């Protein structure tokens, strides 16, 4: 069984590279309006999602989409693998993501991430750098786009103990003055962190009811922590 999984995972990577080749012809699009980069990236990611399903047997189920506001909001999601950093772009209305600064140092991916509007975060940076990143998020939200954060950091699969919430998300929540939408998922079961293997199964993404804007920071962090530590089955 593991051999089959290895072969299917290898096939996925090979086909993903081949699928990307036609899109390289669109590299001049990086100097065109952001809408072009978003559209091209969206097409590629949707095709790659299809590859995941056909080649690796990895599918997804999206629940609670009605809880996602039409306008700007703060999406606060659990984080188990690279799956959500890639595909939330097409599943959750093209949010701007706070991502570790190393992503922006990759030759092509870094340029694309900046063009799309993602915001680099230096985990070891100064408080001023963090505040500057938050202000950039506020400015982006003012244009109508959603903001995506992973306040629990990268972790293993669900059920490995209570997740701690990074307190900075409370500062961002107050700065944006927008509703916050908790998101549960179990992507690690099919796309484990720090692994190249893709295991067949269905990834469930559950969008919970939003937390209204304007709450006390400590009350918000408590509510968000409770929501993100709910068992996936209870999210309904």
Residue frames as a rotation matrix with the C-alpha (Angstrom) as fourth column:
UNK 1
0.566 0.825 0.000 0.00
0.825 -0.566 0.000 0.00
0.000 0.000 -1.000 0.00
UNK 2
0.463 -0.459 -0.758 2.78
0.153 -0.801 0.578 2.42
-0.873 -0.384 -0.301 0.88
UNK 3
-0.616 -0.697 0.367 4.45
0.455 0.066 0.888 1.69
-0.643 0.714 0.277 -2.47
UNK 4
-0.087 0.685 0.723 1.26
0.973 -0.096 0.209 2.64
0.213 0.722 -0.658 -4.31
UNK 5
0.795 0.369 -0.481 1.01
0.518 -0.826 0.221 5.84
-0.316 -0.425 -0.848 -2.27
UNK 6
-0.035 -0.905 -0.425 4.62
0.173 -0.424 0.889 6.68
-0.984 -0.043 0.172 -3.11
UNK 7
-0.672 -0.215 0.709 4.07
0.691 0.161 0.704 6.10
-0.266 0.963 0.041 -6.83
UNK 8
0.300 0.868 0.396 0.87
0.921 -0.371 0.115 8.12
0.247 0.330 -0.911 -6.89
UNK 9
0.681 -0.117 -0.723 2.53
0.331 -0.832 0.446 10.97
-0.653 -0.543 -0.528 -4.98
UNK 10
-0.441 -0.897 -0.025 5.46
0.293 -0.170 0.941 10.96
-0.848 0.408 0.338 -7.41
UNK 11
-0.425 0.369 0.826 3.05
0.900 0.075 0.429 11.03
0.097 0.926 -0.364 -10.34
UNK 12
0.665 0.707 -0.239 1.27
0.737 -0.674 0.056 14.01
-0.122 -0.214 -0.969 -8.79
UNK 13
0.299 -0.626 -0.721 4.49
0.112 -0.727 0.677 16.00
-0.948 -0.283 -0.147 -8.53
UNK 14
-0.696 -0.573 0.433 5.58
0.456 0.114 0.883 15.14
-0.555 0.812 0.181 -12.06
UNK 15
-0.148 0.738 0.658 2.19
0.959 -0.054 0.277 16.03
0.240 0.673 -0.700 -13.52
UNK 16
0.674 0.363 -0.643 2.05
0.580 -0.799 0.157 19.23
-0.457 -0.479 -0.749 -11.48
UNK 17
-0.237 -0.846 -0.479 5.34
0.099 -0.511 0.854 20.35
-0.966 0.155 0.205 -13.01
UNK 18
-0.773 -0.012 0.635 4.16
0.621 0.190 0.760 19.47
-0.130 0.982 -0.139 -16.51
UNK 19
0.269 0.957 0.103 0.89
0.960 -0.275 0.044 21.27
0.071 0.087 -0.994 -15.85
UNK 20
0.450 -0.142 -0.882 2.82
0.381 -0.862 0.333 24.37
-0.808 -0.486 -0.334 -14.80
UNK 21
-0.501 -0.794 0.345 4.80
0.655 -0.088 0.750 24.58
-0.565 0.602 0.564 -18.05
UNK 22
-0.116 0.482 0.868 2.07
0.874 -0.367 0.320 26.31
0.473 0.796 -0.379 -20.10
UNK 23
0.827 0.479 -0.293 1.59
0.561 -0.683 0.467 28.80
0.023 -0.551 -0.834 -17.29
UNK 24
-0.007 -0.910 -0.414 5.26
0.658 -0.316 0.683 29.80
-0.753 -0.268 0.601 -17.54
UNK 25
-0.464 -0.091 0.881 4.34
0.841 -0.357 0.406 31.45
0.278 0.930 0.242 -20.81
UNK 26
0.514 0.767 0.385 2.20
0.530 -0.637 0.560 33.79
0.674 -0.083 -0.734 -18.75
UNK 27
-0.016 -0.616 -0.788 5.10
0.990 -0.121 0.074 35.03
-0.141 -0.779 0.611 -16.62
UNK 28
-0.786 -0.232 0.573 4.85
0.370 -0.919 0.135 38.47
0.495 0.318 0.808 -18.25
UNK 29
0.233 0.968 0.094 1.54
0.365 -0.176 0.914 38.61
0.901 -0.179 -0.394 -16.40
UNK 30
0.115 -0.268 -0.957 3.54
0.993 0.022 0.113 39.38
-0.009 -0.963 0.269 -13.27
UNK 31
-0.877 -0.412 -0.246 3.91
0.411 -0.910 0.058 42.93
-0.248 -0.050 0.968 -14.54
UNK 32
-0.518 0.793 0.320 0.23
0.111 -0.308 0.945 43.21
0.848 0.525 0.072 -15.44
UNK 33
-0.079 0.548 0.832 -2.59
-0.833 -0.495 0.247 44.06
0.548 -0.674 0.496 -12.97
UNK 34
-0.732 -0.231 0.642 -2.97
-0.636 0.571 -0.519 41.86
-0.247 -0.788 -0.565 -9.89
UNK 35
0.285 0.939 0.192 -6.26
-0.724 0.342 -0.599 40.55
-0.628 0.032 0.777 -11.25
UNK 36
0.465 -0.195 -0.864 -4.34
-0.736 0.457 -0.499 38.74
0.492 0.868 0.069 -14.00
UNK 37
-0.630 -0.773 -0.075 -2.04
-0.559 0.518 -0.647 36.98
0.540 -0.366 -0.758 -11.54
UNK 38
-0.510 0.526 0.681 -5.00
-0.643 0.292 -0.708 36.02
-0.571 -0.799 0.189 -9.36
UNK 39
0.547 0.775 -0.317 -6.91
-0.779 0.332 -0.532 34.61
-0.307 0.538 0.785 -12.33
UNK 40
0.199 -0.562 -0.803 -3.98
-0.652 0.536 -0.537 32.62
0.731 0.631 -0.260 -13.69
UNK 41
-0.800 -0.516 0.306 -3.06
-0.550 0.428 -0.717 31.27
0.239 -0.742 -0.626 -10.25
UNK 42
-0.159 0.840 0.519 -6.68
-0.767 0.226 -0.600 30.31
-0.621 -0.494 0.608 -9.61
UNK 43
0.629 0.369 -0.684 -6.89
-0.753 0.507 -0.419 28.28
0.192 0.779 0.597 -12.83
UNK 44
-0.223 -0.811 -0.541 -3.67
-0.513 0.570 -0.642 26.41
0.829 0.135 -0.543 -12.03
UNK 45
-0.806 -0.110 0.582 -4.67
-0.587 0.273 -0.762 25.63
-0.075 -0.956 -0.284 -8.44
UNK 46
0.226 0.949 0.219 -8.07
-0.814 0.307 -0.493 24.31
-0.536 -0.067 0.842 -9.49
UNK 47
0.540 -0.122 -0.833 -6.44
-0.614 0.619 -0.489 22.06
0.575 0.776 0.259 -12.04
UNK 48
-0.571 -0.816 -0.087 -3.99
-0.478 0.417 -0.773 20.87
0.667 -0.400 -0.629 -9.39
UNK 49
-0.401 0.541 0.740 -6.88
-0.793 0.200 -0.575 20.09
-0.459 -0.817 0.349 -7.04
UNK 50
0.673 0.652 -0.348 -8.30
-0.734 0.536 -0.416 17.93
-0.084 0.536 0.840 -9.80
UNK 51
0.048 -0.765 -0.642 -4.94
-0.506 0.536 -0.676 16.18
0.861 0.357 -0.361 -10.16
UNK 52
-0.716 -0.302 0.629 -4.93
-0.693 0.210 -0.689 15.47
0.076 -0.930 -0.360 -6.43
UNK 53
0.123 0.875 0.469 -8.33
-0.794 0.370 -0.482 13.81
-0.595 -0.313 0.740 -6.68
UNK 54
0.799 0.246 -0.548 -7.65
-0.579 0.563 -0.591 11.75
0.163 0.789 0.592 -9.82
UNK 55
0.136 -0.869 -0.475 -4.04
-0.372 0.400 -0.838 10.75
0.918 0.291 -0.269 -9.18
UNK 56
-0.808 -0.580 0.101 -3.80
-0.262 0.200 -0.944 10.56
0.528 -0.790 -0.313 -5.39
UNK 57
-0.171 0.830 -0.530 -7.42
0.621 0.509 0.597 10.07
0.765 -0.227 -0.602 -4.37
UNK 58
-0.711 -0.104 -0.696 -7.28
0.639 -0.509 -0.577 13.23
-0.294 -0.855 0.428 -2.21
UNK 59
-0.169 0.748 0.642 -10.61
0.599 -0.439 0.670 15.06
0.782 0.498 -0.374 -2.30
UNK 60
-0.988 -0.138 -0.073 -12.07
0.143 -0.606 -0.782 17.81
0.063 -0.783 0.619 -0.15
UNK 61
-0.018 0.997 -0.076 -15.39
0.873 0.053 0.486 18.68
0.488 -0.057 -0.871 1.43
UNK 62
-0.899 -0.269 0.346 -16.20
0.138 -0.923 -0.359 22.32
0.416 -0.275 0.867 2.20
UNK 63
-0.040 0.899 -0.435 -18.83
0.903 0.219 0.370 22.93
0.428 -0.378 -0.821 4.87
UNK 64
0.261 0.275 -0.926 -20.31
0.803 -0.593 0.050 26.14
-0.535 -0.757 -0.375 6.27
UNK 65
-0.599 -0.536 0.595 -19.47
0.789 -0.520 0.326 28.36
0.135 0.665 0.735 3.30
UNK 66
0.291 0.803 0.520 -22.56
0.572 -0.582 0.579 30.41
0.767 0.129 -0.628 4.18
UNK 67
0.718 -0.075 -0.692 -20.67
0.643 -0.311 0.700 31.57
-0.268 -0.948 -0.175 7.30
UNK 68
-0.406 -0.913 0.049 -18.04
0.837 -0.350 0.421 33.34
-0.367 0.212 0.906 5.18
UNK 69
0.258 0.539 -0.802 -18.98
0.186 -0.842 -0.506 37.02
-0.948 -0.019 -0.318 4.73
UNK 70
0.749 0.072 0.659 -19.14
0.662 -0.031 -0.749 38.42
-0.034 0.997 -0.070 1.22
UNK 71
0.817 -0.415 0.400 -16.91
-0.266 -0.887 -0.377 41.32
0.511 0.202 -0.835 2.17
UNK 72
-0.174 -0.985 0.006 -13.62
-0.373 0.061 -0.926 41.62
0.911 -0.163 -0.378 4.05
UNK 73
0.899 0.335 0.281 -13.06
-0.385 0.302 0.872 39.60
0.207 -0.893 0.400 7.21
UNK 74
-0.200 -0.938 0.283 -10.31
-0.979 0.178 -0.103 37.90
0.046 -0.298 -0.954 9.19
UNK 75
0.725 0.346 -0.595 -10.13
-0.372 0.924 0.083 34.16
0.579 0.161 0.799 8.46
UNK 76
-0.094 -0.719 0.689 -8.45
-0.995 0.088 -0.044 32.37
-0.029 -0.690 -0.723 11.38
UNK 77
0.654 0.376 -0.657 -7.77
-0.560 0.824 -0.087 28.77
0.508 0.425 0.749 10.43
UNK 78
0.655 -0.476 0.587 -6.24
-0.132 0.692 0.709 25.68
-0.744 -0.543 0.391 11.90
UNK 79
0.449 -0.611 -0.653 -3.03
-0.883 -0.190 -0.429 24.72
0.138 0.769 -0.624 10.09
UNK 80
0.649 -0.163 0.743 -1.94
-0.216 0.897 0.386 21.14
-0.729 -0.411 0.547 9.46
UNK 81
0.031 -0.636 0.771 -0.17
0.748 0.526 0.405 21.15
-0.663 0.564 0.492 6.10
UNK 82
-0.847 -0.392 -0.360 0.69
0.036 -0.716 0.697 23.05
-0.531 0.577 0.621 2.94
UNK 83
-0.523 0.692 0.497 -2.69
0.849 0.366 0.382 22.07
0.083 0.622 -0.779 1.49
UNK 84
0.461 0.807 -0.369 -4.56
0.840 -0.531 -0.113 25.00
-0.287 -0.258 -0.923 3.02
UNK 85
-0.076 -0.542 -0.837 -1.81
0.103 -0.839 0.534 27.53
-0.992 -0.046 0.120 2.23
UNK 86
-0.951 -0.274 0.143 -2.24
0.142 0.023 0.990 26.63
-0.275 0.961 0.017 -1.44
UNK 87
-0.695 0.679 0.238 -5.91
0.579 0.332 0.745 25.92
0.426 0.655 -0.624 -1.98
UNK 88
-0.052 0.654 -0.755 -7.62
0.786 -0.440 -0.435 28.37
-0.616 -0.616 -0.491 0.37
UNK 89
-0.787 -0.306 -0.535 -6.67
-0.056 -0.829 0.556 30.84
-0.614 0.468 0.635 -2.35
UNK 90
-0.838 0.484 -0.252 -9.39
-0.290 -0.006 0.957 29.38
0.462 0.875 0.145 -4.57
UNK 91
-0.426 0.698 -0.576 -11.74
0.696 0.660 0.284 27.96
0.578 -0.280 -0.767 -1.94
UNK 92
0.069 0.403 -0.913 -12.12
0.935 -0.346 -0.082 30.99
-0.348 -0.847 -0.401 0.36
UNK 93
0.856 0.473 0.211 -12.45
0.518 -0.769 -0.374 33.95
-0.015 0.429 -0.903 -2.04
UNK 94
0.329 -0.812 0.481 -8.77
0.573 -0.234 -0.786 34.73
0.751 0.534 0.389 -2.70
UNK 95
0.969 0.051 -0.240 -7.68
0.232 -0.508 0.830 35.88
-0.080 -0.860 -0.504 0.76
UNK 96
0.339 -0.902 0.268 -4.43
-0.470 -0.409 -0.782 37.70
0.815 0.139 -0.563 1.43
UNK 97
0.822 -0.052 -0.567 -2.28
0.389 0.779 0.493 35.46
0.416 -0.625 0.660 3.60
UNK 98
0.554 -0.726 0.407 0.29
-0.830 -0.447 0.332 36.23
-0.059 -0.522 -0.851 6.25
UNK 99
0.934 -0.269 -0.236 3.15
0.181 0.924 -0.338 33.86
0.309 0.273 0.911 5.29
UNK 100
0.560 -0.799 -0.217 6.64
0.388 0.022 0.921 33.25
-0.732 -0.601 0.322 6.63
UNK 101
0.528 -0.338 -0.779 9.18
-0.575 -0.817 -0.035 35.47
-0.625 0.466 -0.626 4.91
UNK 102
-0.465 -0.770 0.437 11.12
-0.187 0.568 0.802 32.49
-0.866 0.291 -0.408 3.51
UNK 103
0.197 0.633 0.749 8.30
0.687 0.456 -0.566 31.91
-0.700 0.626 -0.345 1.00
UNK 104
0.929 0.244 -0.278 9.03
0.033 -0.803 -0.595 35.29
-0.368 0.543 -0.754 -0.58
UNK 105
0.115 -0.970 -0.213 12.68
-0.656 -0.235 0.717 34.39
-0.746 0.058 -0.664 -1.15
UNK 106
-0.053 -0.075 0.996 11.90
0.509 0.856 0.091 31.63
-0.859 0.511 -0.007 -3.67
UNK 107
-0.873 -0.484 -0.055 12.72
0.218 -0.489 0.844 32.80
-0.435 0.725 0.533 -7.23
UNK 108
-0.765 0.624 0.159 9.29
0.084 -0.148 0.985 32.38
0.639 0.767 0.061 -8.86
UNK 109
-0.025 0.801 -0.598 6.97
0.854 0.328 0.404 31.61
0.520 -0.500 -0.692 -5.96
UNK 110
-0.371 -0.194 -0.908 8.16
0.777 -0.601 -0.189 34.66
-0.509 -0.776 0.373 -4.06
UNK 111
-0.994 0.000 -0.106 7.43
-0.062 -0.810 0.583 36.99
-0.085 0.586 0.806 -6.96
UNK 112
-0.487 0.868 -0.098 4.00
0.217 0.229 0.949 35.47
0.846 0.441 -0.300 -7.43
UNK 113
-0.084 0.439 -0.895 3.19
0.985 0.173 -0.007 35.67
0.152 -0.882 -0.447 -3.71
UNK 114
-0.666 -0.215 -0.714 4.03
0.404 -0.909 -0.104 39.36
-0.627 -0.358 0.692 -3.67
UNK 115
-0.946 0.323 0.004 2.05
-0.151 -0.452 0.879 40.01
0.286 0.831 0.477 -6.84
UNK 116
-0.249 0.894 -0.373 -1.02
0.573 0.447 0.687 38.29
0.781 -0.043 -0.623 -5.38
UNK 117
0.178 0.290 0.940 -0.64
-0.384 -0.859 0.338 40.48
0.906 -0.421 -0.042 -2.31
UNK 118
0.678 0.053 -0.733 0.44
0.537 0.645 0.543 38.07
0.502 -0.762 0.409 0.42
UNK 119
0.684 -0.334 0.649 2.24
-0.545 -0.825 0.149 39.62
0.485 -0.455 -0.746 3.38
UNK 120
0.013 -0.758 -0.652 5.62
0.186 0.643 -0.743 38.34
0.983 -0.112 0.149 4.66
UNK 121
0.883 0.229 0.410 6.03
-0.368 -0.205 0.907 37.68
0.292 -0.952 -0.096 8.37
UNK 122
-0.175 -0.968 -0.178 9.40
-0.282 0.223 -0.933 37.48
0.943 -0.113 -0.312 10.12
UNK 123
0.653 0.529 -0.543 8.74
0.283 0.494 0.822 35.22
0.703 -0.690 0.173 13.11
UNK 124
0.152 -0.678 -0.720 11.96
0.988 0.072 0.140 36.40
-0.043 -0.732 0.680 14.71
UNK 125
-0.273 -0.246 0.930 11.48
0.543 -0.837 -0.062 40.04
0.794 0.488 0.362 13.76
UNK 126
-0.986 -0.143 -0.085 10.94
0.155 -0.615 -0.773 43.06
0.058 -0.776 0.628 15.91
UNK 127
-0.287 0.923 -0.255 7.62
0.681 0.009 -0.732 44.21
-0.674 -0.384 -0.632 17.30
UNK 128
-0.185 0.175 -0.967 7.75
-0.432 -0.899 -0.080 47.18
-0.883 0.403 0.241 14.90
UNK 129
-0.881 -0.181 -0.436 8.06
-0.472 0.326 0.819 44.80
-0.006 0.928 -0.373 11.92
UNK 130
-0.750 0.661 0.002 5.07
0.654 0.742 -0.146 42.80
-0.098 -0.108 -0.989 13.15
UNK 131
-0.074 0.737 -0.672 2.98
0.357 -0.609 -0.708 45.95
-0.931 -0.292 -0.218 13.59
UNK 132
-0.483 -0.159 -0.861 3.99
-0.654 -0.589 0.476 47.09
-0.583 0.793 0.180 10.11
UNK 133
-0.984 0.138 -0.110 2.76
0.035 0.765 0.644 43.78
0.173 0.630 -0.757 8.70
UNK 134
-0.415 0.879 -0.234 -0.53
0.793 0.224 -0.566 44.15
-0.446 -0.421 -0.790 10.55
UNK 135
-0.119 0.351 -0.929 -0.98
-0.158 -0.930 -0.331 47.67
-0.980 0.107 0.166 9.17
UNK 136
-0.820 -0.181 -0.542 -0.42
-0.559 0.052 0.828 46.33
-0.121 0.982 -0.144 5.67
UNK 137
-0.815 0.580 -0.009 -3.14
0.577 0.812 0.094 43.77
0.062 0.071 -0.996 6.38
UNK 138
-0.153 0.766 -0.624 -5.48
0.488 -0.491 -0.722 46.59
-0.859 -0.415 -0.299 7.45
UNK 139
-0.383 -0.053 -0.922 -4.76
-0.586 -0.758 0.287 48.49
-0.714 0.650 0.259 4.25
UNK 140
-0.973 0.025 -0.232 -5.45
-0.166 0.623 0.764 45.38
0.163 0.782 -0.602 2.15
UNK 141
-0.569 0.811 -0.137 -8.71
0.776 0.475 -0.415 44.70
-0.272 -0.342 -0.899 3.99
UNK 142
-0.233 0.464 -0.855 -9.77
-0.009 -0.880 -0.475 48.27
-0.972 -0.103 0.209 3.22
UNK 143
-0.714 -0.049 -0.699 -9.73
-0.682 -0.181 0.709 47.31
-0.161 0.982 0.096 -0.48
UNK 144
0.272 0.955 -0.118 -12.34
-0.962 0.272 -0.011 44.61
0.021 0.117 0.993 0.19
UNK 145
0.013 -0.326 -0.945 -10.17
-0.371 0.876 -0.307 41.48
0.928 0.355 -0.109 0.37
UNK 146
0.953 0.302 -0.005 -10.20
-0.142 0.463 0.875 38.91
0.266 -0.834 0.484 3.15
UNK 147
0.013 -0.955 0.297 -7.20
-0.913 -0.132 -0.386 38.33
0.408 -0.266 -0.873 5.42
UNK 148
0.786 0.202 -0.585 -6.03
-0.075 0.969 0.234 34.78
0.614 -0.140 0.777 6.22
UNK 149
-0.105 -0.817 0.567 -3.99
-0.927 -0.126 -0.353 33.87
0.360 -0.562 -0.744 9.30
UNK 150
0.317 0.091 -0.944 -3.01
0.131 0.982 0.139 30.62
0.939 -0.168 0.299 10.98
UNK 151
0.326 -0.161 0.932 -3.02
-0.747 -0.647 0.149 31.59
0.579 -0.745 -0.331 14.68
UNK 152
0.907 -0.020 0.422 -2.14
-0.283 0.712 0.642 28.09
-0.313 -0.702 0.640 15.88
UNK 153
-0.107 -0.965 -0.239 0.99
-0.896 -0.011 0.443 27.81
-0.430 0.261 -0.864 13.74
UNK 154
0.026 0.050 -0.998 1.84
-0.706 0.708 0.017 24.63
0.708 0.704 0.054 11.84
UNK 155
-0.208 -0.063 0.976 1.02
-0.852 0.501 -0.150 21.45
-0.480 -0.863 -0.158 13.74
UNK 156
-0.985 -0.151 0.084 0.33
-0.107 0.913 0.394 17.79
-0.137 0.379 -0.915 13.18
UNK 157
-0.555 0.824 -0.114 -3.02
0.210 0.272 0.939 16.15
0.805 0.497 -0.324 12.62
UNK 158
0.010 0.682 0.731 -6.08
-0.686 -0.527 0.502 16.99
0.727 -0.507 0.463 14.67
UNK 159
0.854 0.449 -0.264 -6.44
-0.110 0.650 0.752 15.47
0.509 -0.613 0.604 18.12
UNK 160
0.068 -0.919 -0.389 -2.90
0.634 0.341 -0.694 16.09
0.770 -0.199 0.606 19.37
UNK 161
-0.315 -0.140 -0.939 -3.87
0.919 -0.293 -0.265 18.18
-0.238 -0.946 0.221 22.36
UNK 162
0.668 0.648 -0.366 -5.17
0.579 -0.761 -0.293 21.70
-0.469 -0.016 -0.883 22.81
UNK 163
0.031 -0.603 0.797 -3.77
0.888 -0.350 -0.299 24.21
0.459 0.717 0.524 20.34
UNK 164
-0.123 -0.169 -0.978 -2.37
0.687 -0.726 0.039 27.44
-0.717 -0.666 0.206 21.69
UNK 165
0.690 0.430 0.582 -3.50
0.715 -0.532 -0.455 30.64
0.114 0.730 -0.674 19.99
UNK 166
-0.468 -0.874 0.128 -0.83
0.859 -0.484 -0.164 33.21
0.206 0.033 0.978 19.12
UNK 167
-0.011 0.531 -0.847 -1.80
0.749 -0.557 -0.359 36.39
-0.662 -0.639 -0.392 20.93
UNK 168
-0.841 -0.383 -0.382 -0.84
0.058 -0.766 0.640 38.58
-0.538 0.516 0.667 17.97
UNK 169
-0.681 0.645 0.347 -4.06
0.590 0.202 0.782 37.57
0.434 0.737 -0.518 16.24
UNK 170
0.175 0.737 -0.653 -5.92
0.956 -0.287 -0.067 39.52
-0.237 -0.612 -0.755 18.92
UNK 171
-0.327 -0.387 -0.862 -4.00
0.176 -0.921 0.347 42.67
-0.928 -0.038 0.369 18.02
UNK 172
-0.995 -0.055 0.083 -4.75
0.087 -0.077 0.993 42.11
-0.048 0.996 0.081 14.33
UNK 173
-0.322 0.947 -0.017 -8.44
0.914 0.316 0.255 41.50
0.247 0.067 -0.967 15.08
UNK 174
0.252 0.408 -0.878 -8.73
0.696 -0.706 -0.128 44.83
-0.672 -0.579 -0.462 16.89
UNK 175
-0.586 -0.563 -0.583 -6.75
-0.003 -0.718 0.696 46.69
-0.810 0.410 0.419 14.25
UNK 176
-0.936 0.248 0.248 -8.89
0.300 0.195 0.934 45.38
0.183 0.949 -0.257 11.38
UNK 177
-0.634 0.773 -0.017 -12.17
-0.445 -0.383 -0.809 45.88
-0.632 -0.506 0.587 13.26
UNK 178
-0.265 0.499 -0.825 -13.72
-0.843 0.296 0.450 43.10
0.468 0.815 0.342 11.16
UNK 179
0.728 0.514 0.455 -15.52
-0.660 0.706 0.258 39.85
-0.189 -0.488 0.852 12.00
UNK 180
-0.469 -0.883 0.005 -13.24
-0.873 0.465 0.147 36.85
-0.133 0.065 -0.989 12.47
UNK 181
0.606 0.692 -0.393 -14.17
-0.768 0.638 -0.062 33.51
0.208 0.339 0.917 10.93
UNK 182
-0.152 -0.666 0.730 -12.72
-0.724 0.578 0.376 30.37
-0.672 -0.472 -0.570 12.57
UNK 183
0.455 0.222 -0.862 -11.97
-0.811 0.503 -0.299 27.45
0.367 0.835 0.409 10.23
UNK 184
0.208 -0.330 0.921 -11.44
-0.544 0.743 0.389 23.81
-0.813 -0.582 -0.024 11.19
UNK 185
0.512 -0.058 -0.857 -9.79
-0.794 0.349 -0.498 21.23
0.328 0.935 0.133 8.96
UNK 186
0.587 -0.356 0.727 -8.05
-0.260 0.767 0.586 17.86
-0.767 -0.533 0.357 8.91
UNK 187
0.790 -0.268 -0.552 -5.72
-0.588 -0.073 -0.806 18.23
0.176 0.961 -0.215 5.93
UNK 188
-0.112 -0.942 0.318 -2.86
-0.985 0.148 0.091 16.52
-0.133 -0.303 -0.944 7.77
UNK 189
0.214 0.250 0.944 -4.50
-0.287 0.940 -0.184 13.12
-0.934 -0.232 0.273 7.36
UNK 190
0.853 0.145 0.501 -4.03
0.409 0.411 -0.815 13.25
-0.324 0.900 0.291 3.57
UNK 191
0.507 -0.707 0.494 -1.19
0.233 -0.439 -0.868 15.76
0.830 0.555 -0.058 3.15
UNK 192
0.706 -0.216 -0.674 0.99
0.703 0.102 0.704 15.41
-0.084 -0.971 0.224 6.27
UNK 193
0.883 -0.470 -0.013 3.29
-0.469 -0.882 0.051 18.24
-0.035 -0.039 -0.999 7.24
UNK 194
0.022 -0.996 0.086 6.96
-0.910 0.015 0.413 17.61
-0.413 -0.087 -0.907 6.39
UNK 195
-0.233 -0.067 0.970 6.06
0.180 0.977 0.111 14.69
-0.956 0.200 -0.215 4.12
UNK 196
-0.752 -0.082 -0.655 5.99
-0.594 -0.349 0.725 14.32
-0.288 0.934 0.214 0.35
UNK 197
-0.912 0.405 0.073 3.36
0.408 0.867 0.286 11.59
0.052 0.291 -0.955 0.45
UNK 198
-0.571 0.821 0.017 -0.28
-0.813 -0.568 0.130 12.23
0.116 0.061 0.991 -0.41
UNK 199
-0.949 0.222 0.222 -2.61
0.118 0.908 -0.402 9.71
-0.291 -0.356 -0.888 1.25
UNK 200
-0.632 0.763 0.133 -6.04
0.162 -0.037 0.986 9.02
0.758 0.645 -0.100 -0.27
UNK 201
-0.440 0.571 -0.693 -9.03
0.871 0.084 -0.484 10.35
-0.218 -0.816 -0.535 1.63
UNK 202
0.245 0.617 0.748 -11.29
0.653 -0.675 0.343 13.36
0.716 0.404 -0.569 2.00
UNK 203
-0.836 -0.506 -0.214 -10.12
0.522 -0.610 -0.596 16.59
0.171 -0.609 0.774 3.61
UNK 204
0.278 0.958 -0.069 -12.90
0.909 -0.239 0.342 18.32
0.311 -0.157 -0.937 5.50
UNK 205
-0.883 -0.410 0.229 -12.91
0.331 -0.889 -0.317 22.10
0.333 -0.204 0.921 5.84
UNK 206
0.105 0.946 -0.308 -15.53
0.952 -0.006 0.305 23.52
0.286 -0.325 -0.901 8.19
UNK 207
-0.685 -0.237 0.689 -16.19
0.175 -0.972 -0.160 27.25
0.707 0.011 0.707 8.36
UNK 208
-0.406 0.504 -0.762 -17.69
0.912 0.171 -0.373 28.23
-0.057 -0.847 -0.529 11.71
UNK 209
0.661 0.702 0.266 -19.99
0.695 -0.706 0.134 31.20
0.282 0.096 -0.955 12.39
UNK 210
-0.088 -0.764 0.639 -18.05
0.359 -0.623 -0.695 34.47
0.929 0.168 0.329 12.52
UNK 211
-0.084 -0.054 -0.995 -17.02
0.971 -0.227 -0.070 36.19
-0.222 -0.972 0.072 15.72
UNK 212
0.781 0.507 0.365 -18.39
0.590 -0.791 -0.161 39.72
0.207 0.341 -0.917 15.60
UNK 213
-0.183 -0.835 0.519 -16.02
0.508 -0.532 -0.677 42.67
0.842 0.139 0.522 15.38
UNK 214
0.008 0.130 0.992 -15.41
-0.406 -0.906 0.122 44.95
0.914 -0.403 0.046 18.34
UNK 215
0.859 0.298 -0.416 -15.07
0.213 0.530 0.821 42.43
0.465 -0.794 0.392 21.16
UNK 216
0.669 -0.648 0.364 -12.56
-0.674 -0.323 0.664 42.76
-0.313 -0.689 -0.653 23.98
UNK 217
0.054 -0.742 -0.669 -9.24
-0.876 0.286 -0.389 41.26
0.480 0.607 -0.634 22.92
UNK 218
-0.797 -0.396 0.457 -9.08
-0.588 0.684 -0.432 38.72
-0.142 -0.613 -0.777 25.73
UNK 219
0.044 0.895 0.444 -12.68
-0.403 0.423 -0.812 37.63
-0.914 -0.143 0.379 25.18
UNK 220
0.624 0.135 -0.770 -11.94
-0.781 0.081 -0.619 37.26
-0.021 0.987 0.156 21.47
UNK 221
-0.365 -0.862 -0.352 -8.87
-0.824 0.475 -0.309 35.12
0.433 0.177 -0.884 22.09
UNK 222
-0.654 0.201 0.729 -10.81
-0.448 0.673 -0.588 32.88
-0.609 -0.711 -0.350 24.47
UNK 223
0.441 0.897 0.016 -13.65
-0.449 0.236 -0.862 32.44
-0.777 0.373 0.507 21.97
UNK 224
0.458 -0.334 -0.824 -11.28
-0.850 0.106 -0.516 31.82
0.259 0.937 -0.235 19.07
UNK 225
-0.647 -0.747 0.149 -9.28
-0.752 0.595 -0.284 29.30
0.123 -0.296 -0.947 21.11
UNK 226
-0.316 0.622 0.716 -12.44
-0.350 0.625 -0.698 27.42
-0.882 -0.471 0.021 22.05
UNK 227
0.668 0.628 -0.399 -13.62
-0.567 0.083 -0.820 27.37
-0.482 0.774 0.412 18.44
UNK 228
0.263 -0.647 -0.716 -10.33
-0.856 0.186 -0.482 26.20
0.445 0.739 -0.505 16.97
UNK 229
-0.798 -0.536 0.276 -10.09
-0.603 0.688 -0.405 23.43
0.027 -0.489 -0.872 19.55
UNK 230
0.208 0.923 0.325 -13.53
-0.787 0.355 -0.504 22.02
-0.581 -0.151 0.800 18.82
UNK 231
-0.455 -0.261 0.851 -13.60
0.204 0.900 0.385 18.50
-0.867 0.349 -0.356 17.38
UNK 232
-0.952 0.015 -0.304 -14.26
-0.292 -0.334 0.896 18.64
-0.088 0.942 0.323 13.68
UNK 233
-0.680 0.724 -0.114 -17.42
0.590 0.634 0.500 16.52
0.434 0.273 -0.858 13.99
UNK 234
-0.213 0.617 -0.757 -18.99
0.847 -0.270 -0.458 19.06
-0.487 -0.739 -0.465 16.37
UNK 235
-0.823 -0.207 -0.529 -18.68
0.025 -0.944 0.330 21.92
-0.567 0.259 0.782 13.93
UNK 236
-0.170 0.909 0.380 -21.65
0.525 0.410 -0.746 20.61
-0.834 0.073 -0.547 11.96
